[in-house]
Amino acid sequence: MASKKPGKLVKAAVEKAVDKVTEMVNPPIPGVPNSEPPSLDEPTEPRAPLPPKPDQTGPETVSPTGAPTGAPKLSMGQQGEFLTTSAGARLYDTDHSLKAGERGPTLLQDHHLREKIMHFDHERIPERVVHARGYGAHGTFVGYGTASNVCKAAFLGDGVETQVFVRFSTVLGSRGSADTVRDTRGFATKFYTQEGNFDLVGNNIPVFFIQDGIKFPDVIHAGKPHPDREIPQAQSAHDTFWDFVSTHTEATHHVMWNMSDRGIPRSYRTMEGFGVHTFRLVNAEGGTTLAKFHWKPKLGVHSLVWEEAQMINGIDPDFHRRDLADAIESGAHPQWELGVQLFPDTPRQTFEGIDLLDSTKFVPEELAPVQPIGLLTLNRNTMNFFAETEQVAFHLGNLVPGIDVTDDPLFQSRLFSYLDTQLTRLAGPNFNQIPINRPHAPVNDMFRDGYHQHAVHAGVAPYKPNTLDGGNPFEASAADRPFVEVAQPLPKAAKVRQSPASFSDHYTQPRLFWLSLSPVEKEHLVRAFTFELGKCYEQAIKERQLRVLANVDPTLCAEVAKGLGLPAPAPAVQPKKVAPSPALSQVGKTWPTDGRMIGIVVDPADLDGVRTVRETILAAGMVPLLIAPTGGPIGDSGLVAQRTFLTARSVEFDALLLAGSPPPGPDAAPARDAKAGAPGGLVDPRVVLMVQECFRHAKAIGAWGAGQAALEASGVAGAGIAVGDDATKVLGEVAALLGAHRVWERFPATIS
């Protein structure tokens, strides 16, 4: 092959350097559709498929039975330059069906038409009954080695790196519902360990609605849309849900968490995760310890405010999905520490009077501190949502040596349910052979055939014992580290359908949760109860739930009753005196600001300081988004606007900086953009609205130079506003405010 001429090489090098400098000045905006920008006209020269974007990767390329294949991770489903049938025959046309003449009937022999339509008709699979709305990402988990004295699981060893896939989700909504509804969030992690897959399938709330899995269909039926009208979608603010929880009082604790700010997280990246159940850990000597798993986000726990969540549902229903994907793509890889609370494995399986087998109870961290045992980092987005996030199958029975189950009745039911549901959703028993589910350890299970069997098994004796296959597979000895169930003595008892007496206290822990919140968090909780119950039609349901709240705390009940215009009932159960758990509050802590979104309003006539501030934000690991009257290049400054006054809304940003006071744009009219409101004023009304919303939602605001006029036009003043002539100094003050998540002083509270 002839080499390029020196002149062309120099020119190519210069162009590459210019592109690199341009990228440094204007880094790619997260979320662009592909790894290369499209051409203006449809390409006609055949070429291979475009590679994935740098942040994307598929599952590990192992065989259906866990053997490394040597294929690169970026191997894609599509290959070659040309369009083909599913059998590989090249096609010359896919725009016209085969007809008897240009205006004649379509012919039955058109095998391409039949195949194309047939496959399209069967592209969808049943969505999950719960947790249908989800989003996933790949990452790594590195063990600290600190759990070695209580757990022999190899992946927890010091420095051991394990590939993981994490799926976040809402519970009640369908696949097409919104991200920021008030709901519990799923936090499911698949560890591809060298001892087999371990699935930690938890939530962002440490307790559950029910104590026994036999009630799971009931609570979900109650929370789902009413069966006659199929409304409301992805919401608990309706009669059937509150009818159930007001009569099924063991749900009270979970409801308290759900009605708190925890029910509307700001981001998956700022969300805690909990294993919910108590697990039994086994060490190398066979000793056992009871444990609860926790995921602690490095960015801290942060939530939306209710109005913000409602606005996002309409403006960007994919808000949480986009936030996670954009953070990973921009290099702000979210991290969580995995921690455990440890308890002695006693016959009663209680700790400080708390029944560890009751999934409606948790153990305050002040009684049993969370001990970090490893670090999770999500650093790769999926290549294909369906193949990975939709087809991933979690199962609580996917355990590894050193981690075992307990007799928690909800845990026991989930061991059945998570396995059973895959048979319908993924069409058969071979779902673990789907690439995203394949173990990274050797598989020799003697399972054969069935729908979608991908493994080509050799041998003639898939049974034990055998001699025809040389006795293979062999049962592992103790030295080979098999999974062994812990032998536990059973209590002397008869078959019964009842719960232990220790399960009967439904109010003490909800009261503990209430007393642990800051005044502003209590206000939010009261408003949530008032809103949800206010959406119910039946008066009896509201009154019944007030009786429940009276047993939790009289002040809580009185405040909700006031909002509903109803009398507050007296408690039927005298509230117990409990010590609060400060660890439950989101207020009063300071956290890193990595990945925070900073909106910068610019005026093309005044760009002083914008470039410096933008570079400082990028260097600090945050994401600046320039907001201008129109998109694209901002004059000849070299800066590019990522948002316009038409497309931007305050809910997208964690803080807002005002570098200019742009006059009303040509589209600042109600007919073009209803956000503009009535005409008038010297500053574009969309900018004024953004400032007012940020202030109302307790977000940090900064203004310098000409931007101070926009601040004045908005009519806001008070805590959390940084003003000055030095842009860098203003940014520093705003960044400091971001560490607290919100300017909490803007939320005056009347409840102590």
ABEGO torsion letter per residue (X at the ends): XBBBBAAAAAAAAAAAAAAAAAAAABBBBBGBABABBBBABBBABBBBBBBBBAABBBBBBBBAAGBBAGBBAABBABBEABBBBAAGBBBABAABBBBBEAABBBBAABAAAAAAAAAAAAABBBBBABGABBBBBBBBBBBAGAAAAABABAAABBGBBBBBBBBBBBAABBAABBAABBBBBBBBBBBBBAAEBBBBBBBABABBABABAAAAAAAAAAABBBAAAGOBBGBABBAAAAAAAAABAAAAAAAAAAABAAABBABAAABBBBAGBBBBBBBAAGBBBBBBBBBBBAAEBBBBBAAAAAAAAAABAAAAAAAAAAAAAAGBBBBBBBBBBBBBBBAAGBBGGBBAABAABBBBAAABBBBBAEBBBBABBBABAAAAAAABBBBAABBBBGBBBBABAAAAAAAAAAAAAAAAAAGEAAAAABAAABBABBBBAGBBEEBGBABBBBEABBBOBBAAAGGOBBBBBAAAGBBBBBBBBBBBBBBBBBBBAAAABAAAAAAAAAAABBAAAAAAAAAAAAAAAAABABAAAAAAAAAAAAAABAAAAAAAAAAAGBBBBBBABBBBBBBBBAAABABGBBBBABGBBBBBBBBAABABGAAAAAAAAAAAGBBBBBBBABBEBBEAAGBBBABBAAABBAAABABBBBABBBBBBAABBAAABAAAEBBEEABBAAAAAAAAAAAAAGBBBBBBEAAAAAAAAAGBBEBGBBBEABAAAAAAAAAAAAAAGBBAAABBBABX
